[in-house]
């Protein structure tokens, strides 16, 4: 298989992972808005955005390095196996980070009441989407 075809088949995977992490960011903001709490919401949102930017930077930097290895190395078979293993690891890591983040937010804000029944229902719907 040509190196360009490997890149074309793999690039959508990074876009999906990045979108999944962005959906997690939206879910976390919904979580923060759904409860009465004493935390600084601006601070939390800034931390979430910085975390998203760092994750995306690392994701696409990793992709660029792996693609450079595909195009500039002599043995495409070994590099392709490394690429697939790295992408699989990134996929599992993203899902596990979301799971850990979900548990952390639920434990951190467990004692705070919901702002309204509508916000609780909205958060439940978004949480269901995240679970799926």
Buried (B, 14 or more C-beta within 10 A) or exposed (E): EEBEEBBEEBEEBBEEBBEBBEBBBEBBBBBBBBBEBEEEEEEBBEEBEEBBEEBBEEBEEBBEEBBEBBEEBEEBEEBBEBBBEBBEEBBEEBEEBBEEBBEEBEEEBEEEEEBEEEBBEBBEEBBEEBEE
